[in-house]
């Protein structure tokens, strides 16, 4: 089967997932654009064909040049495309697929961030459903939200968004509960400043000292480095690391993976390492729907969004948690990761495509 995959950019975790499809003796071709601002480690060895499309950005929208031309030339059996409505030629491409009788499968966040939708939202989403064979939601939470808006139930399915970590960590008693891990890009939405001030207050007012290891880089790094020095808190900035073995070794002695701002797939990464994810509890503000996998006190811990007092309270509480309870939550977190990846992404996707 010739499968054409169209993405805005190609992240490392997507390469791993698409490599799985190639193992099933399918011909896979991926179209994507290079991201000028950030490096996602997409130079991971690919087992499929790729073509880089030139991207032209406007204020709210963008174009990927050559998408339709390649679609007509390649003549795929199926098309799997990121449902990014900001891509102007996304609309032309899915219309072309409909005219050429090529089954097209959209993959997206749906409208999980919205509490209500207007006429325009409903119009564009209904058009995308009309053009596609199936809309594949990032997870069950996204599907549930779409069905609340009364979209066509028959056209909507879901496939839990996840990642493949070939170097996981199993739950263990031998971990330090005073070590926190952050994995992600150092940008505004991470809200690491909130965590820094919380750590400062814990040290100053309660004599509770946490060590924080940060894996990642970005435009806010210098600001965060200076703030950590000013507050005199124990923070190690380790930079961008894409080697899963190195990440595993950094995390092996830590209990918690924290994302004080708007999280996404980092939650799943934490779970793969048996780190207990700590995230805010307002799902509609998160970058992606993956934090919906976190169930309070079962496989993770939540606090009130943007609330330093709530975060301090949680960090103070877990500092004195018994090791047995920590191990139980850690085991549940890791089990959640395993369930997300069994059956494999490729197995589940191919069942939908066929």
C-alpha positions as CSV (number, residue, x, y, z in Angstrom):
1,X,0.0,0.0,0.0
2,X,1.3,3.4,-1.0
3,X,0.8,5.8,2.0
4,X,1.4,9.5,1.6
5,X,1.9,11.3,5.0
6,X,1.8,15.1,5.1
7,X,3.1,17.0,8.2
8,X,3.8,20.6,9.0
9,X,7.2,19.5,10.4
10,X,8.8,16.2,11.3
11,X,9.5,15.6,15.0
12,X,11.7,12.8,16.2
13,X,8.9,10.9,17.8
14,X,7.0,11.0,14.5
15,X,10.0,9.5,12.7
16,X,9.9,6.6,15.2
17,X,6.2,6.0,14.6
18,X,6.3,6.2,10.8
19,X,9.3,3.8,10.8
20,X,6.9,1.3,12.3
21,X,4.6,1.6,9.3
22,X,7.5,0.8,6.9
23,X,8.0,-2.5,8.7
24,X,4.6,-3.5,7.5
25,X,5.9,-3.7,3.9
26,X,4.1,-0.5,2.9
27,X,5.6,2.2,0.8
28,X,5.7,5.3,2.9
29,X,6.4,8.9,1.7
30,X,6.4,11.8,4.1
31,X,6.1,15.4,3.0
32,X,7.1,18.0,5.6
33,X,8.7,21.4,6.0
34,X,11.7,22.4,8.1
35,X,11.0,24.3,11.2
36,X,13.2,27.4,11.2
37,X,12.9,28.2,14.8
38,X,13.4,24.9,16.6
39,X,15.3,21.7,16.2
40,X,13.4,18.6,17.1
41,X,16.0,16.0,16.4
42,X,14.3,14.9,13.1
43,X,17.7,13.7,11.8
44,X,16.9,10.3,13.3
45,X,17.4,7.5,10.8
46,X,14.4,7.2,8.6
47,X,13.1,4.0,6.9
48,X,10.8,5.9,4.5
49,X,11.1,8.4,1.7
50,X,10.8,12.1,2.4
51,X,10.5,15.3,0.6
52,X,11.0,18.7,2.2
53,X,8.4,21.4,1.1
54,X,9.2,25.1,1.2
55,X,7.1,26.8,3.8
56,X,5.8,30.4,3.5
57,X,4.5,31.9,6.7
58,X,1.9,34.6,7.0
59,X,0.5,36.2,10.2
60,X,-2.0,33.4,11.1
61,X,-1.6,31.0,8.1
62,X,1.1,29.3,6.1
63,X,1.6,27.5,2.8
64,X,3.6,24.3,2.0
65,X,4.7,24.7,-1.6
66,X,4.4,21.7,-3.8
67,X,2.0,19.6,-1.7
68,X,-0.7,19.3,-4.4
69,X,1.8,18.7,-7.3
70,X,3.4,15.8,-5.4
71,X,0.0,14.4,-4.5
72,X,-1.0,14.3,-8.2
73,X,2.4,12.8,-9.2
74,X,2.7,10.2,-6.5
75,X,-0.9,8.9,-6.7
76,X,-1.0,7.3,-3.3
77,X,-3.5,4.6,-2.1
78,X,-4.1,6.5,1.1
79,X,-3.3,9.9,2.5
80,X,-2.6,10.6,6.2
81,X,-2.5,14.3,6.8
82,X,-2.1,16.6,9.9
83,X,-5.4,18.4,10.2
84,X,-3.8,21.9,10.6
85,X,-6.5,24.3,9.4
86,X,-3.9,27.1,9.3
87,X,-2.3,25.5,6.3
88,X,-4.0,27.1,3.4
89,X,-3.3,24.4,0.8
90,X,-4.4,21.7,3.3
91,X,-7.9,22.6,2.1
92,X,-7.0,22.2,-1.6
93,X,-5.2,18.9,-0.9
94,X,-8.1,17.2,0.8
95,X,-10.5,18.5,-1.9
96,X,-8.2,17.0,-4.5
97,X,-8.2,13.7,-2.7
98,X,-12.0,13.7,-2.7
99,X,-12.2,14.4,-6.4
100,X,-9.6,11.7,-7.2
101,X,-11.3,9.2,-4.9
102,X,-8.2,8.9,-2.7
103,X,-9.2,8.0,0.9
104,X,-7.8,10.8,3.1
105,X,-7.4,10.4,6.9
106,X,-7.1,13.6,9.0
107,X,-5.2,13.5,12.3
108,X,-5.6,16.3,14.8
109,X,-6.4,17.9,18.1
110,X,-10.0,18.5,17.1
111,X,-11.4,21.3,19.2
112,X,-10.4,20.1,22.7
113,X,-9.5,23.6,23.8
114,X,-13.0,25.0,23.0
115,X,-15.9,25.1,25.4
116,X,-18.2,26.3,22.6
117,X,-17.9,26.8,18.9
118,X,-19.2,29.4,16.4
119,X,-20.8,29.1,13.0
120,X,-17.4,29.4,11.2
121,X,-15.8,26.7,13.4
122,X,-18.6,24.3,12.7
123,X,-18.5,25.1,8.9
124,X,-14.8,24.4,8.4
125,X,-14.9,21.3,10.6
126,X,-17.9,19.9,8.8
127,X,-16.2,20.5,5.4
128,X,-13.1,18.7,6.6
129,X,-15.3,15.7,7.7
130,X,-17.1,15.8,4.3
131,X,-13.8,15.6,2.4
132,X,-12.2,12.8,4.6
133,X,-12.7,9.1,5.1
134,X,-12.0,9.4,8.9
135,X,-10.9,12.1,11.3
136,X,-8.5,10.5,13.7
137,X,-8.4,12.3,17.0
138,X,-5.2,12.5,19.1
139,X,-6.9,10.6,21.9
140,X,-10.3,9.6,23.4
141,X,-10.6,13.0,25.2
142,X,-10.5,14.8,21.8
143,X,-13.2,12.5,20.3
144,X,-15.4,12.9,23.3
145,X,-15.2,16.7,23.0
146,X,-16.0,16.6,19.3
147,X,-19.1,14.5,19.9
148,X,-20.3,17.0,22.4
149,X,-20.5,19.4,19.5
150,X,-22.6,16.9,17.6
151,X,-20.3,16.3,14.7
152,X,-20.7,13.1,12.6
153,X,-20.0,10.2,14.9
154,X,-19.4,7.8,12.0
155,X,-16.5,9.9,10.7
156,X,-14.7,10.3,14.0
157,X,-12.3,7.8,15.6
158,X,-9.2,8.2,17.8
159,X,-5.7,6.8,18.1
160,X,-3.9,7.7,21.4
161,X,-1.0,10.0,20.6
162,X,2.2,8.6,22.1
163,X,5.9,8.2,21.6
164,X,8.3,5.2,21.4
165,X,11.0,5.1,24.0
166,X,13.4,2.2,23.4
167,X,15.2,3.0,26.6
168,X,12.5,3.1,29.2
169,X,13.0,3.0,33.0
170,X,11.1,0.6,35.1
171,X,9.7,1.7,38.5
172,X,12.2,1.4,41.4
173,X,12.5,2.1,45.1
174,X,16.0,3.5,44.5
175,X,15.0,7.0,43.5
176,X,15.3,10.4,45.2
177,X,12.1,12.2,45.9
178,X,13.9,15.5,46.1
179,X,14.8,15.4,42.4
180,X,12.6,16.9,39.7
181,X,13.0,16.5,36.0
182,X,11.8,18.9,33.3
183,X,11.9,17.9,29.6
184,X,10.9,20.4,27.0
185,X,11.6,23.5,25.0
186,X,12.4,26.6,27.1
187,X,9.7,28.9,25.8
188,X,7.1,31.1,27.4
189,X,4.4,28.5,27.8
190,X,6.5,26.2,30.0
191,X,5.9,28.6,33.0
192,X,9.2,27.5,34.6
193,X,9.3,30.9,36.4
194,X,6.3,29.7,38.5
195,X,8.2,26.6,39.5
196,X,11.4,28.6,40.3
197,X,9.5,30.9,42.7
198,X,7.8,27.9,44.3
199,X,11.2,26.2,44.9
200,X,12.5,29.4,46.3
201,X,9.6,29.7,48.8
202,X,9.9,26.0,49.8
203,X,13.6,26.5,50.6
204,X,13.1,29.8,52.4
205,X,9.9,29.2,54.3
206,X,9.9,25.4,54.9
207,X,13.6,24.4,54.5
208,X,12.6,22.0,51.7
209,X,15.2,21.8,49.0
210,X,14.5,20.3,45.6
211,X,17.0,19.6,42.8
212,X,15.7,20.4,39.3
213,X,17.3,19.0,36.1
214,X,16.2,20.7,32.9
215,X,16.6,18.9,29.6
216,X,15.9,21.3,26.7
217,X,16.8,24.6,25.2
218,X,15.1,27.6,23.8
219,X,14.6,31.3,23.7
220,X,14.0,31.7,27.4
221,X,17.1,29.9,28.6
222,X,19.2,33.0,29.5
223,X,16.3,34.5,31.4
224,X,15.8,31.3,33.3
225,X,19.5,30.8,34.1
226,X,19.6,34.3,35.6
227,X,16.4,33.8,37.6
228,X,17.7,30.6,39.1
229,X,20.9,32.3,40.1
230,X,19.0,35.2,41.6
231,X,16.7,32.9,43.6
232,X,19.6,30.7,44.7
233,X,17.8,27.5,43.8
234,X,19.4,24.2,42.7
235,X,18.8,24.0,38.9
236,X,21.0,22.2,36.4
237,X,20.5,23.3,32.7
238,X,21.6,20.3,30.6
239,X,20.7,21.6,27.2
240,X,19.1,19.7,24.2
241,X,19.6,16.0,24.5
242,X,18.0,13.6,22.0
243,X,19.8,10.5,23.0
244,X,17.3,8.3,24.9
245,X,20.1,6.5,26.7
246,X,21.5,9.7,28.0
247,X,18.1,11.0,29.1
248,X,17.4,7.7,30.9
249,X,20.7,8.0,32.8
250,X,19.9,11.5,33.8
251,X,16.4,10.5,35.1
252,X,17.2,7.2,36.7
253,X,17.5,8.6,40.2
254,X,14.5,11.0,40.0
255,X,10.9,10.4,41.1
256,X,9.1,13.2,39.4
257,X,8.7,14.8,35.9
258,X,7.2,18.3,36.2
259,X,5.7,20.6,33.6
260,X,4.5,23.7,35.3
261,X,3.0,25.3,32.2
262,X,1.1,24.0,29.2
263,X,2.2,20.5,28.5
264,X,1.8,18.0,25.7
265,X,3.7,14.8,24.8
266,X,6.3,15.4,27.6
267,X,3.8,13.8,29.9
268,X,4.1,10.5,28.0
269,X,7.9,10.8,28.0
270,X,7.8,11.1,31.8
271,X,5.6,8.0,32.1
272,X,8.0,6.0,29.8
273,X,10.7,6.7,32.4
274,X,8.5,5.9,35.3
275,X,8.6,9.5,36.4
276,X,5.4,10.7,38.1
277,X,4.1,13.6,36.0
278,X,3.2,16.8,37.8
279,X,1.0,19.1,35.6
280,X,-1.7,21.7,36.0
281,X,-5.3,20.6,36.1
282,X,-6.9,22.8,33.3
283,X,-6.8,20.6,30.2
284,X,-8.1,23.2,27.8
285,X,-4.9,25.3,28.3
286,X,-2.5,22.6,27.6
287,X,-0.6,22.5,24.3
288,X,-2.0,19.0,23.5
289,X,-4.6,16.6,24.9
290,X,-1.9,14.2,26.3
291,X,-2.1,15.6,29.9
292,X,-5.6,14.0,29.9
293,X,-3.8,10.7,30.5
294,X,-2.9,11.9,33.9
295,X,-5.3,10.7,36.6
296,X,-4.8,12.6,39.9
297,X,-3.1,10.5,42.6
298,X,-3.3,7.4,40.4
299,X,-0.6,7.9,37.8
300,X,0.3,11.5,38.3
301,X,-0.2,14.7,40.4
302,X,-2.0,17.9,39.5
303,X,-2.1,21.4,40.8
304,X,-4.2,24.5,40.1
305,X,-3.0,26.3,36.9
306,X,-0.8,29.4,37.4
307,X,-1.3,29.1,41.2
308,X,2.0,29.3,43.1
309,X,0.4,28.5,46.4
310,X,-1.2,25.3,45.0
311,X,2.1,24.2,43.5
312,X,4.0,24.8,46.7
313,X,1.3,22.8,48.6
314,X,1.7,19.9,46.2
315,X,5.5,19.9,46.2
316,X,5.5,20.1,50.0
317,X,3.1,17.2,50.3
318,X,5.0,14.9,47.9
319,X,8.3,15.6,49.6
320,X,7.0,13.7,52.6
321,X,5.2,10.9,50.7
322,X,6.1,7.4,51.7
323,X,8.3,5.5,49.3
324,X,5.6,2.8,48.9
325,X,3.0,5.4,47.7
326,X,5.6,6.9,45.3
327,X,6.3,3.5,43.9
328,X,2.6,2.8,43.4
329,X,2.0,6.0,41.4
330,X,5.2,5.5,39.4
331,X,4.1,1.9,38.5
332,X,0.7,3.2,37.3
333,X,2.4,5.9,35.3
334,X,4.7,3.4,33.5
335,X,1.8,1.0,33.0
336,X,-0.2,3.9,31.3
337,X,2.7,4.4,28.9
338,X,2.8,0.6,28.1
339,X,-0.9,0.6,27.4
340,X,-0.7,3.6,25.1
341,X,1.8,1.7,23.0
342,X,0.1,-1.7,22.9
343,X,-0.8,-2.6,20.2
344,X,1.7,-0.4,18.4
345,X,0.8,2.8,16.7
346,X,1.4,1.3,13.3
347,X,-0.9,-1.7,14.0
348,X,-3.7,0.6,15.2
349,X,-3.3,3.1,12.4
350,X,-3.3,0.4,9.7
351,X,-6.5,-1.0,11.0
352,X,-8.1,2.5,10.6
353,X,-6.6,3.0,7.1
354,X,-7.8,-0.4,5.8
